[in-house]
């Protein structure tokens, strides 16, 4: 029996994590009432629960329930909506490259690679928001080496050595073995060093009599 002597329930909206297994909502009975009745719609005749709090089952998406005030005999005419909003958990996949010895410090990671063997590693960062909903960052981090290449070669004095981006003019050089360095970067921005051991030989002079 509906009556206007009972005021409608006082309600609020609720937020939960989408994987929360303990979803409970509540309302405050209105004037002349001491409890509440819960429904799936404003016009449903099936009462789901009679209590100031309600724990629905199998909530997998945003949902609205409707609640009225009740005093054991009479019920308020109006049913107020109670909105349940589910905040999704999130997983973020990230790939990055660093050179050995560098520190990766994005997305709240702090990974020092000084003692790491160059390879690809997976790191996890578990975060929570103000509702303690899970958020996971999965980082695939490739650690690349600095490259040093050792070369040995020979040339006759007076010639110019132009391999491996070197430009070594030996016209004014003394016969002997010298070490030269070529510095560049790999495709990942890591140091690449070529160390060339170059032996300069004399030209052979033949005197004809």
PyMOL CGO cylinders between C-alpha atoms (Angstrom):
from pymol import cmd
from pymol.cgo import CYLINDER

trace = [
    CYLINDER, 0.00, 0.00, 0.00, 1.57, 3.29, -1.03, 0.3, 1, 1, 1, 1, 1, 1,
    CYLINDER, 1.57, 3.29, -1.03, 1.28, 6.30, 1.17, 0.3, 1, 1, 1, 1, 1, 1,
    CYLINDER, 1.28, 6.30, 1.17, 2.53, 9.86, 1.00, 0.3, 1, 1, 1, 1, 1, 1,
    CYLINDER, 2.53, 9.86, 1.00, 3.17, 9.92, 4.75, 0.3, 1, 1, 1, 1, 1, 1,
    CYLINDER, 3.17, 9.92, 4.75, 6.47, 8.19, 4.13, 0.3, 1, 1, 1, 1, 1, 1,
    CYLINDER, 6.47, 8.19, 4.13, 9.12, 10.25, 2.35, 0.3, 1, 1, 1, 1, 1, 1,
    CYLINDER, 9.12, 10.25, 2.35, 11.39, 8.74, -0.29, 0.3, 1, 1, 1, 1, 1, 1,
    CYLINDER, 11.39, 8.74, -0.29, 14.74, 7.23, 0.60, 0.3, 1, 1, 1, 1, 1, 1,
    CYLINDER, 14.74, 7.23, 0.60, 17.93, 9.27, 0.58, 0.3, 1, 1, 1, 1, 1, 1,
    CYLINDER, 17.93, 9.27, 0.58, 20.31, 7.75, -1.93, 0.3, 1, 1, 1, 1, 1, 1,
    CYLINDER, 20.31, 7.75, -1.93, 23.73, 8.25, -3.46, 0.3, 1, 1, 1, 1, 1, 1,
    CYLINDER, 23.73, 8.25, -3.46, 25.70, 6.70, -6.31, 0.3, 1, 1, 1, 1, 1, 1,
    CYLINDER, 25.70, 6.70, -6.31, 28.44, 4.11, -5.84, 0.3, 1, 1, 1, 1, 1, 1,
    CYLINDER, 28.44, 4.11, -5.84, 31.68, 3.21, -7.62, 0.3, 1, 1, 1, 1, 1, 1,
    CYLINDER, 31.68, 3.21, -7.62, 33.47, -0.13, -7.47, 0.3, 1, 1, 1, 1, 1, 1,
    CYLINDER, 33.47, -0.13, -7.47, 36.31, -1.85, -9.26, 0.3, 1, 1, 1, 1, 1, 1,
    CYLINDER, 36.31, -1.85, -9.26, 35.04, -4.11, -12.03, 0.3, 1, 1, 1, 1, 1, 1,
    CYLINDER, 35.04, -4.11, -12.03, 36.64, -7.16, -10.39, 0.3, 1, 1, 1, 1, 1, 1,
    CYLINDER, 36.64, -7.16, -10.39, 35.26, -6.34, -6.94, 0.3, 1, 1, 1, 1, 1, 1,
    CYLINDER, 35.26, -6.34, -6.94, 33.52, -9.34, -5.41, 0.3, 1, 1, 1, 1, 1, 1,
    CYLINDER, 33.52, -9.34, -5.41, 31.96, -7.39, -2.55, 0.3, 1, 1, 1, 1, 1, 1,
    CYLINDER, 31.96, -7.39, -2.55, 29.55, -4.84, -4.00, 0.3, 1, 1, 1, 1, 1, 1,
    CYLINDER, 29.55, -4.84, -4.00, 27.20, -3.44, -1.38, 0.3, 1, 1, 1, 1, 1, 1,
    CYLINDER, 27.20, -3.44, -1.38, 25.04, -0.34, -1.75, 0.3, 1, 1, 1, 1, 1, 1,
    CYLINDER, 25.04, -0.34, -1.75, 22.93, 1.43, 0.82, 0.3, 1, 1, 1, 1, 1, 1,
    CYLINDER, 22.93, 1.43, 0.82, 20.25, 4.06, 1.31, 0.3, 1, 1, 1, 1, 1, 1,
    CYLINDER, 20.25, 4.06, 1.31, 18.78, 6.01, 4.22, 0.3, 1, 1, 1, 1, 1, 1,
    CYLINDER, 18.78, 6.01, 4.22, 15.07, 5.49, 4.93, 0.3, 1, 1, 1, 1, 1, 1,
    CYLINDER, 15.07, 5.49, 4.93, 12.93, 8.58, 4.60, 0.3, 1, 1, 1, 1, 1, 1,
    CYLINDER, 12.93, 8.58, 4.60, 10.52, 10.14, 7.11, 0.3, 1, 1, 1, 1, 1, 1,
    CYLINDER, 10.52, 10.14, 7.11, 8.26, 7.64, 8.96, 0.3, 1, 1, 1, 1, 1, 1,
    CYLINDER, 8.26, 7.64, 8.96, 10.28, 4.69, 7.66, 0.3, 1, 1, 1, 1, 1, 1,
    CYLINDER, 10.28, 4.69, 7.66, 12.89, 2.45, 9.26, 0.3, 1, 1, 1, 1, 1, 1,
    CYLINDER, 12.89, 2.45, 9.26, 14.15, 0.38, 6.32, 0.3, 1, 1, 1, 1, 1, 1,
    CYLINDER, 14.15, 0.38, 6.32, 14.24, 0.24, 2.51, 0.3, 1, 1, 1, 1, 1, 1,
    CYLINDER, 14.24, 0.24, 2.51, 13.02, -1.96, -0.31, 0.3, 1, 1, 1, 1, 1, 1,
    CYLINDER, 13.02, -1.96, -0.31, 15.16, -2.65, -3.39, 0.3, 1, 1, 1, 1, 1, 1,
    CYLINDER, 15.16, -2.65, -3.39, 13.95, -3.21, -6.97, 0.3, 1, 1, 1, 1, 1, 1,
    CYLINDER, 13.95, -3.21, -6.97, 15.37, -3.59, -10.47, 0.3, 1, 1, 1, 1, 1, 1,
    CYLINDER, 15.37, -3.59, -10.47, 13.09, -0.93, -11.94, 0.3, 1, 1, 1, 1, 1, 1,
    CYLINDER, 13.09, -0.93, -11.94, 10.78, 1.90, -10.83, 0.3, 1, 1, 1, 1, 1, 1,
    CYLINDER, 10.78, 1.90, -10.83, 7.71, -0.27, -11.52, 0.3, 1, 1, 1, 1, 1, 1,
    CYLINDER, 7.71, -0.27, -11.52, 8.84, -3.79, -10.66, 0.3, 1, 1, 1, 1, 1, 1,
    CYLINDER, 8.84, -3.79, -10.66, 6.59, -5.73, -8.28, 0.3, 1, 1, 1, 1, 1, 1,
    CYLINDER, 6.59, -5.73, -8.28, 9.41, -8.00, -7.16, 0.3, 1, 1, 1, 1, 1, 1,
    CYLINDER, 9.41, -8.00, -7.16, 11.29, -6.79, -4.12, 0.3, 1, 1, 1, 1, 1, 1,
    CYLINDER, 11.29, -6.79, -4.12, 14.93, -7.93, -4.19, 0.3, 1, 1, 1, 1, 1, 1,
    CYLINDER, 14.93, -7.93, -4.19, 15.69, -7.14, -0.56, 0.3, 1, 1, 1, 1, 1, 1,
    CYLINDER, 15.69, -7.14, -0.56, 14.26, -5.33, 2.44, 0.3, 1, 1, 1, 1, 1, 1,
    CYLINDER, 14.26, -5.33, 2.44, 17.12, -3.63, 4.26, 0.3, 1, 1, 1, 1, 1, 1,
    CYLINDER, 17.12, -3.63, 4.26, 19.01, -0.36, 4.33, 0.3, 1, 1, 1, 1, 1, 1,
    CYLINDER, 19.01, -0.36, 4.33, 21.87, -2.06, 2.50, 0.3, 1, 1, 1, 1, 1, 1,
    CYLINDER, 21.87, -2.06, 2.50, 21.80, -4.38, -0.47, 0.3, 1, 1, 1, 1, 1, 1,
    CYLINDER, 21.80, -4.38, -0.47, 24.43, -6.75, -1.89, 0.3, 1, 1, 1, 1, 1, 1,
    CYLINDER, 24.43, -6.75, -1.89, 23.57, -7.64, -5.50, 0.3, 1, 1, 1, 1, 1, 1,
    CYLINDER, 23.57, -7.64, -5.50, 25.21, -10.58, -7.22, 0.3, 1, 1, 1, 1, 1, 1,
    CYLINDER, 25.21, -10.58, -7.22, 26.86, -10.96, -10.62, 0.3, 1, 1, 1, 1, 1, 1,
    CYLINDER, 26.86, -10.96, -10.62, 27.35, -7.26, -11.32, 0.3, 1, 1, 1, 1, 1, 1,
    CYLINDER, 27.35, -7.26, -11.32, 29.52, -7.07, -14.46, 0.3, 1, 1, 1, 1, 1, 1,
    CYLINDER, 29.52, -7.07, -14.46, 28.50, -3.71, -15.90, 0.3, 1, 1, 1, 1, 1, 1,
    CYLINDER, 28.50, -3.71, -15.90, 27.08, -0.37, -14.79, 0.3, 1, 1, 1, 1, 1, 1,
    CYLINDER, 27.08, -0.37, -14.79, 23.73, -1.03, -13.12, 0.3, 1, 1, 1, 1, 1, 1,
    CYLINDER, 23.73, -1.03, -13.12, 20.83, 0.91, -11.61, 0.3, 1, 1, 1, 1, 1, 1,
    CYLINDER, 20.83, 0.91, -11.61, 18.65, -0.31, -8.75, 0.3, 1, 1, 1, 1, 1, 1,
    CYLINDER, 18.65, -0.31, -8.75, 15.65, 1.49, -7.30, 0.3, 1, 1, 1, 1, 1, 1,
    CYLINDER, 15.65, 1.49, -7.30, 14.95, 1.89, -3.61, 0.3, 1, 1, 1, 1, 1, 1,
    CYLINDER, 14.95, 1.89, -3.61, 11.91, 2.98, -1.60, 0.3, 1, 1, 1, 1, 1, 1,
    CYLINDER, 11.91, 2.98, -1.60, 11.34, 3.72, 2.08, 0.3, 1, 1, 1, 1, 1, 1,
    CYLINDER, 11.34, 3.72, 2.08, 9.38, 1.18, 4.14, 0.3, 1, 1, 1, 1, 1, 1,
    CYLINDER, 9.38, 1.18, 4.14, 8.14, 1.04, 7.73, 0.3, 1, 1, 1, 1, 1, 1,
    CYLINDER, 8.14, 1.04, 7.73, 7.03, -2.57, 7.88, 0.3, 1, 1, 1, 1, 1, 1,
    CYLINDER, 7.03, -2.57, 7.88, 3.54, -1.75, 6.69, 0.3, 1, 1, 1, 1, 1, 1,
    CYLINDER, 3.54, -1.75, 6.69, 3.58, 1.10, 4.22, 0.3, 1, 1, 1, 1, 1, 1,
    CYLINDER, 3.58, 1.10, 4.22, 5.98, 2.04, 1.48, 0.3, 1, 1, 1, 1, 1, 1,
    CYLINDER, 5.98, 2.04, 1.48, 6.90, 5.35, -0.10, 0.3, 1, 1, 1, 1, 1, 1,
    CYLINDER, 6.90, 5.35, -0.10, 5.35, 5.99, -3.48, 0.3, 1, 1, 1, 1, 1, 1,
    CYLINDER, 5.35, 5.99, -3.48, 8.57, 7.14, -5.15, 0.3, 1, 1, 1, 1, 1, 1,
    CYLINDER, 8.57, 7.14, -5.15, 11.54, 4.87, -5.77, 0.3, 1, 1, 1, 1, 1, 1,
    CYLINDER, 11.54, 4.87, -5.77, 14.89, 6.61, -5.99, 0.3, 1, 1, 1, 1, 1, 1,
    CYLINDER, 14.89, 6.61, -5.99, 17.64, 5.30, -8.34, 0.3, 1, 1, 1, 1, 1, 1,
    CYLINDER, 17.64, 5.30, -8.34, 20.95, 4.03, -7.00, 0.3, 1, 1, 1, 1, 1, 1,
    CYLINDER, 20.95, 4.03, -7.00, 23.62, 3.94, -9.71, 0.3, 1, 1, 1, 1, 1, 1,
    CYLINDER, 23.62, 3.94, -9.71, 26.50, 1.48, -9.58, 0.3, 1, 1, 1, 1, 1, 1,
    CYLINDER, 26.50, 1.48, -9.58, 29.46, 2.44, -11.75, 0.3, 1, 1, 1, 1, 1, 1,
    CYLINDER, 29.46, 2.44, -11.75, 32.21, -0.13, -12.35, 0.3, 1, 1, 1, 1, 1, 1,
    CYLINDER, 32.21, -0.13, -12.35, 35.69, 1.25, -12.87, 0.3, 1, 1, 1, 1, 1, 1,
    CYLINDER, 35.69, 1.25, -12.87, 37.62, -1.02, -15.24, 0.3, 1, 1, 1, 1, 1, 1,
    CYLINDER, 37.62, -1.02, -15.24, 40.99, -2.42, -14.36, 0.3, 1, 1, 1, 1, 1, 1,
    CYLINDER, 40.99, -2.42, -14.36, 43.59, -1.64, -16.99, 0.3, 1, 1, 1, 1, 1, 1,
    CYLINDER, 43.59, -1.64, -16.99, 46.69, -3.26, -18.45, 0.3, 1, 1, 1, 1, 1, 1,
    CYLINDER, 46.69, -3.26, -18.45, 49.12, -1.10, -20.41, 0.3, 1, 1, 1, 1, 1, 1,
    CYLINDER, 49.12, -1.10, -20.41, 51.71, -2.75, -22.66, 0.3, 1, 1, 1, 1, 1, 1,
    CYLINDER, 51.71, -2.75, -22.66, 54.90, -0.81, -23.31, 0.3, 1, 1, 1, 1, 1, 1,
    CYLINDER, 54.90, -0.81, -23.31, 58.03, -1.60, -25.33, 0.3, 1, 1, 1, 1, 1, 1,
    CYLINDER, 58.03, -1.60, -25.33, 61.24, 0.37, -24.97, 0.3, 1, 1, 1, 1, 1, 1,
    CYLINDER, 61.24, 0.37, -24.97, 64.95, 0.22, -25.83, 0.3, 1, 1, 1, 1, 1, 1,
    CYLINDER, 64.95, 0.22, -25.83, 67.91, 1.36, -23.75, 0.3, 1, 1, 1, 1, 1, 1,
    CYLINDER, 67.91, 1.36, -23.75, 71.65, 1.03, -23.96, 0.3, 1, 1, 1, 1, 1, 1,
    CYLINDER, 71.65, 1.03, -23.96, 73.46, -0.94, -21.29, 0.3, 1, 1, 1, 1, 1, 1,
    CYLINDER, 73.46, -0.94, -21.29, 74.38, 1.33, -18.41, 0.3, 1, 1, 1, 1, 1, 1,
    CYLINDER, 74.38, 1.33, -18.41, 71.39, 3.65, -18.83, 0.3, 1, 1, 1, 1, 1, 1,
    CYLINDER, 71.39, 3.65, -18.83, 68.51, 3.93, -16.35, 0.3, 1, 1, 1, 1, 1, 1,
    CYLINDER, 68.51, 3.93, -16.35, 64.95, 3.53, -17.58, 0.3, 1, 1, 1, 1, 1, 1,
    CYLINDER, 64.95, 3.53, -17.58, 62.70, 5.76, -15.48, 0.3, 1, 1, 1, 1, 1, 1,
    CYLINDER, 62.70, 5.76, -15.48, 59.42, 6.21, -17.33, 0.3, 1, 1, 1, 1, 1, 1,
    CYLINDER, 59.42, 6.21, -17.33, 55.97, 5.03, -16.15, 0.3, 1, 1, 1, 1, 1, 1,
    CYLINDER, 55.97, 5.03, -16.15, 57.21, 4.93, -12.53, 0.3, 1, 1, 1, 1, 1, 1,
    CYLINDER, 57.21, 4.93, -12.53, 59.90, 2.37, -13.34, 0.3, 1, 1, 1, 1, 1, 1,
    CYLINDER, 59.90, 2.37, -13.34, 63.45, 2.83, -12.08, 0.3, 1, 1, 1, 1, 1, 1,
    CYLINDER, 63.45, 2.83, -12.08, 65.59, 0.24, -13.85, 0.3, 1, 1, 1, 1, 1, 1,
    CYLINDER, 65.59, 0.24, -13.85, 69.36, 0.56, -13.72, 0.3, 1, 1, 1, 1, 1, 1,
    CYLINDER, 69.36, 0.56, -13.72, 70.94, -1.52, -16.46, 0.3, 1, 1, 1, 1, 1, 1,
    CYLINDER, 70.94, -1.52, -16.46, 74.57, -1.10, -15.45, 0.3, 1, 1, 1, 1, 1, 1,
    CYLINDER, 74.57, -1.10, -15.45, 74.85, -4.74, -14.32, 0.3, 1, 1, 1, 1, 1, 1,
    CYLINDER, 74.85, -4.74, -14.32, 72.39, -6.21, -16.83, 0.3, 1, 1, 1, 1, 1, 1,
    CYLINDER, 72.39, -6.21, -16.83, 73.31, -8.53, -19.64, 0.3, 1, 1, 1, 1, 1, 1,
    CYLINDER, 73.31, -8.53, -19.64, 72.11, -7.19, -22.99, 0.3, 1, 1, 1, 1, 1, 1,
    CYLINDER, 72.11, -7.19, -22.99, 68.83, -9.00, -23.71, 0.3, 1, 1, 1, 1, 1, 1,
    CYLINDER, 68.83, -9.00, -23.71, 65.07, -8.40, -23.59, 0.3, 1, 1, 1, 1, 1, 1,
    CYLINDER, 65.07, -8.40, -23.59, 63.40, -8.38, -20.16, 0.3, 1, 1, 1, 1, 1, 1,
    CYLINDER, 63.40, -8.38, -20.16, 59.83, -8.01, -18.89, 0.3, 1, 1, 1, 1, 1, 1,
    CYLINDER, 59.83, -8.01, -18.89, 59.01, -5.78, -15.93, 0.3, 1, 1, 1, 1, 1, 1,
    CYLINDER, 59.01, -5.78, -15.93, 55.71, -5.21, -14.15, 0.3, 1, 1, 1, 1, 1, 1,
    CYLINDER, 55.71, -5.21, -14.15, 54.38, -2.13, -12.39, 0.3, 1, 1, 1, 1, 1, 1,
    CYLINDER, 54.38, -2.13, -12.39, 51.24, -2.62, -10.29, 0.3, 1, 1, 1, 1, 1, 1,
    CYLINDER, 51.24, -2.62, -10.29, 49.37, 0.59, -9.53, 0.3, 1, 1, 1, 1, 1, 1,
    CYLINDER, 49.37, 0.59, -9.53, 46.10, 1.41, -7.80, 0.3, 1, 1, 1, 1, 1, 1,
    CYLINDER, 46.10, 1.41, -7.80, 43.82, 4.40, -8.05, 0.3, 1, 1, 1, 1, 1, 1,
    CYLINDER, 43.82, 4.40, -8.05, 41.94, 6.10, -5.23, 0.3, 1, 1, 1, 1, 1, 1,
    CYLINDER, 41.94, 6.10, -5.23, 39.43, 3.24, -5.21, 0.3, 1, 1, 1, 1, 1, 1,
    CYLINDER, 39.43, 3.24, -5.21, 42.24, 0.67, -5.05, 0.3, 1, 1, 1, 1, 1, 1,
    CYLINDER, 42.24, 0.67, -5.05, 41.40, -0.61, -8.53, 0.3, 1, 1, 1, 1, 1, 1,
    CYLINDER, 41.40, -0.61, -8.53, 44.25, -2.51, -10.13, 0.3, 1, 1, 1, 1, 1, 1,
    CYLINDER, 44.25, -2.51, -10.13, 46.24, -1.03, -12.97, 0.3, 1, 1, 1, 1, 1, 1,
    CYLINDER, 46.24, -1.03, -12.97, 49.15, -2.96, -14.44, 0.3, 1, 1, 1, 1, 1, 1,
    CYLINDER, 49.15, -2.96, -14.44, 51.93, -1.69, -16.69, 0.3, 1, 1, 1, 1, 1, 1,
    CYLINDER, 51.93, -1.69, -16.69, 53.86, -4.43, -18.50, 0.3, 1, 1, 1, 1, 1, 1,
    CYLINDER, 53.86, -4.43, -18.50, 57.17, -3.22, -19.88, 0.3, 1, 1, 1, 1, 1, 1,
    CYLINDER, 57.17, -3.22, -19.88, 59.18, -5.14, -22.44, 0.3, 1, 1, 1, 1, 1, 1,
    CYLINDER, 59.18, -5.14, -22.44, 62.62, -3.59, -22.19, 0.3, 1, 1, 1, 1, 1, 1,
    CYLINDER, 62.62, -3.59, -22.19, 65.37, -4.40, -24.67, 0.3, 1, 1, 1, 1, 1, 1,
    CYLINDER, 65.37, -4.40, -24.67, 68.84, -3.64, -23.32, 0.3, 1, 1, 1, 1, 1, 1,
    CYLINDER, 68.84, -3.64, -23.32, 71.32, -3.16, -26.15, 0.3, 1, 1, 1, 1, 1, 1,
    CYLINDER, 71.32, -3.16, -26.15, 75.10, -3.41, -25.91, 0.3, 1, 1, 1, 1, 1, 1,
    CYLINDER, 75.10, -3.41, -25.91, 77.69, -0.85, -26.74, 0.3, 1, 1, 1, 1, 1, 1,
    CYLINDER, 77.69, -0.85, -26.74, 79.61, -2.27, -29.70, 0.3, 1, 1, 1, 1, 1, 1,
    CYLINDER, 79.61, -2.27, -29.70, 83.38, -2.35, -30.10, 0.3, 1, 1, 1, 1, 1, 1,
    CYLINDER, 83.38, -2.35, -30.10, 84.85, -3.75, -33.31, 0.3, 1, 1, 1, 1, 1, 1,
    CYLINDER, 84.85, -3.75, -33.31, 88.57, -4.55, -33.65, 0.3, 1, 1, 1, 1, 1, 1,
    CYLINDER, 88.57, -4.55, -33.65, 90.13, -4.46, -37.10, 0.3, 1, 1, 1, 1, 1, 1,
    CYLINDER, 90.13, -4.46, -37.10, 93.60, -5.18, -38.40, 0.3, 1, 1, 1, 1, 1, 1,
    CYLINDER, 93.60, -5.18, -38.40, 94.71, -4.06, -41.83, 0.3, 1, 1, 1, 1, 1, 1,
    CYLINDER, 94.71, -4.06, -41.83, 97.71, -3.10, -43.91, 0.3, 1, 1, 1, 1, 1, 1,
    CYLINDER, 97.71, -3.10, -43.91, 98.53, -0.41, -46.44, 0.3, 1, 1, 1, 1, 1, 1,
    CYLINDER, 98.53, -0.41, -46.44, 101.50, 0.86, -48.39, 0.3, 1, 1, 1, 1, 1, 1,
    CYLINDER, 101.50, 0.86, -48.39, 102.83, 4.24, -47.44, 0.3, 1, 1, 1, 1, 1, 1,
    CYLINDER, 102.83, 4.24, -47.44, 101.51, 7.05, -49.60, 0.3, 1, 1, 1, 1, 1, 1,
    CYLINDER, 101.51, 7.05, -49.60, 98.10, 5.49, -50.04, 0.3, 1, 1, 1, 1, 1, 1,
    CYLINDER, 98.10, 5.49, -50.04, 94.87, 6.58, -48.34, 0.3, 1, 1, 1, 1, 1, 1,
    CYLINDER, 94.87, 6.58, -48.34, 92.92, 4.11, -46.19, 0.3, 1, 1, 1, 1, 1, 1,
    CYLINDER, 92.92, 4.11, -46.19, 89.18, 4.66, -46.72, 0.3, 1, 1, 1, 1, 1, 1,
    CYLINDER, 89.18, 4.66, -46.72, 87.48, 1.54, -45.39, 0.3, 1, 1, 1, 1, 1, 1,
    CYLINDER, 87.48, 1.54, -45.39, 85.00, 1.56, -42.45, 0.3, 1, 1, 1, 1, 1, 1,
    CYLINDER, 85.00, 1.56, -42.45, 84.53, 5.33, -42.78, 0.3, 1, 1, 1, 1, 1, 1,
    CYLINDER, 84.53, 5.33, -42.78, 88.17, 6.05, -42.04, 0.3, 1, 1, 1, 1, 1, 1,
    CYLINDER, 88.17, 6.05, -42.04, 90.09, 8.63, -44.08, 0.3, 1, 1, 1, 1, 1, 1,
    CYLINDER, 90.09, 8.63, -44.08, 93.77, 8.04, -43.31, 0.3, 1, 1, 1, 1, 1, 1,
    CYLINDER, 93.77, 8.04, -43.31, 96.32, 9.64, -45.60, 0.3, 1, 1, 1, 1, 1, 1,
    CYLINDER, 96.32, 9.64, -45.60, 99.72, 7.96, -45.13, 0.3, 1, 1, 1, 1, 1, 1,
    CYLINDER, 99.72, 7.96, -45.13, 101.75, 10.26, -47.33, 0.3, 1, 1, 1, 1, 1, 1,
    CYLINDER, 101.75, 10.26, -47.33, 103.49, 11.86, -44.35, 0.3, 1, 1, 1, 1, 1, 1,
    CYLINDER, 103.49, 11.86, -44.35, 103.42, 8.79, -42.12, 0.3, 1, 1, 1, 1, 1, 1,
    CYLINDER, 103.42, 8.79, -42.12, 106.36, 6.83, -40.81, 0.3, 1, 1, 1, 1, 1, 1,
    CYLINDER, 106.36, 6.83, -40.81, 106.55, 3.12, -41.45, 0.3, 1, 1, 1, 1, 1, 1,
    CYLINDER, 106.55, 3.12, -41.45, 105.00, 1.21, -38.55, 0.3, 1, 1, 1, 1, 1, 1,
    CYLINDER, 105.00, 1.21, -38.55, 101.72, 0.08, -36.92, 0.3, 1, 1, 1, 1, 1, 1,
    CYLINDER, 101.72, 0.08, -36.92, 99.21, 2.66, -35.69, 0.3, 1, 1, 1, 1, 1, 1,
    CYLINDER, 99.21, 2.66, -35.69, 95.89, 2.57, -33.90, 0.3, 1, 1, 1, 1, 1, 1,
    CYLINDER, 95.89, 2.57, -33.90, 92.93, 4.60, -35.10, 0.3, 1, 1, 1, 1, 1, 1,
    CYLINDER, 92.93, 4.60, -35.10, 89.46, 5.04, -33.62, 0.3, 1, 1, 1, 1, 1, 1,
    CYLINDER, 89.46, 5.04, -33.62, 86.11, 5.58, -35.29, 0.3, 1, 1, 1, 1, 1, 1,
    CYLINDER, 86.11, 5.58, -35.29, 83.16, 6.60, -33.07, 0.3, 1, 1, 1, 1, 1, 1,
    CYLINDER, 83.16, 6.60, -33.07, 79.49, 6.38, -34.08, 0.3, 1, 1, 1, 1, 1, 1,
    CYLINDER, 79.49, 6.38, -34.08, 76.16, 5.05, -32.82, 0.3, 1, 1, 1, 1, 1, 1,
    CYLINDER, 76.16, 5.05, -32.82, 74.20, 1.89, -33.45, 0.3, 1, 1, 1, 1, 1, 1,
    CYLINDER, 74.20, 1.89, -33.45, 70.64, 1.99, -34.74, 0.3, 1, 1, 1, 1, 1, 1,
    CYLINDER, 70.64, 1.99, -34.74, 69.51, 2.06, -31.08, 0.3, 1, 1, 1, 1, 1, 1,
    CYLINDER, 69.51, 2.06, -31.08, 71.72, 5.02, -30.22, 0.3, 1, 1, 1, 1, 1, 1,
    CYLINDER, 71.72, 5.02, -30.22, 74.33, 3.01, -28.34, 0.3, 1, 1, 1, 1, 1, 1,
    CYLINDER, 74.33, 3.01, -28.34, 78.05, 3.70, -28.64, 0.3, 1, 1, 1, 1, 1, 1,
    CYLINDER, 78.05, 3.70, -28.64, 79.77, 1.98, -31.54, 0.3, 1, 1, 1, 1, 1, 1,
    CYLINDER, 79.77, 1.98, -31.54, 83.57, 2.07, -31.63, 0.3, 1, 1, 1, 1, 1, 1,
    CYLINDER, 83.57, 2.07, -31.63, 85.83, 0.72, -34.35, 0.3, 1, 1, 1, 1, 1, 1,
    CYLINDER, 85.83, 0.72, -34.35, 89.46, 0.25, -33.32, 0.3, 1, 1, 1, 1, 1, 1,
    CYLINDER, 89.46, 0.25, -33.32, 91.74, -0.15, -36.32, 0.3, 1, 1, 1, 1, 1, 1,
    CYLINDER, 91.74, -0.15, -36.32, 95.29, -1.43, -36.08, 0.3, 1, 1, 1, 1, 1, 1,
    CYLINDER, 95.29, -1.43, -36.08, 96.83, -0.27, -39.34, 0.3, 1, 1, 1, 1, 1, 1,
    CYLINDER, 96.83, -0.27, -39.34, 100.30, -1.33, -40.44, 0.3, 1, 1, 1, 1, 1, 1,
    CYLINDER, 100.30, -1.33, -40.44, 101.94, 1.01, -42.93, 0.3, 1, 1, 1, 1, 1, 1,
    CYLINDER, 101.94, 1.01, -42.93, 104.50, -0.72, -45.14, 0.3, 1, 1, 1, 1, 1, 1,
    CYLINDER, 104.50, -0.72, -45.14, 107.18, 0.89, -47.25, 0.3, 1, 1, 1, 1, 1, 1,
    CYLINDER, 107.18, 0.89, -47.25, 106.91, 0.79, -50.99, 0.3, 1, 1, 1, 1, 1, 1,
    CYLINDER, 106.91, 0.79, -50.99, 109.41, -1.50, -52.61, 0.3, 1, 1, 1, 1, 1, 1,
    CYLINDER, 109.41, -1.50, -52.61, 111.97, 0.20, -54.82, 0.3, 1, 1, 1, 1, 1, 1,
    CYLINDER, 111.97, 0.20, -54.82, 113.79, -1.81, -57.42, 0.3, 1, 1, 1, 1, 1, 1,
    CYLINDER, 113.79, -1.81, -57.42, 116.91, -0.31, -58.96, 0.3, 1, 1, 1, 1, 1, 1,
    CYLINDER, 116.91, -0.31, -58.96, 117.72, -1.52, -62.43, 0.3, 1, 1, 1, 1, 1, 1,
    CYLINDER, 117.72, -1.52, -62.43, 121.26, -1.31, -63.66, 0.3, 1, 1, 1, 1, 1, 1,
]
cmd.load_cgo(trace, "trace")
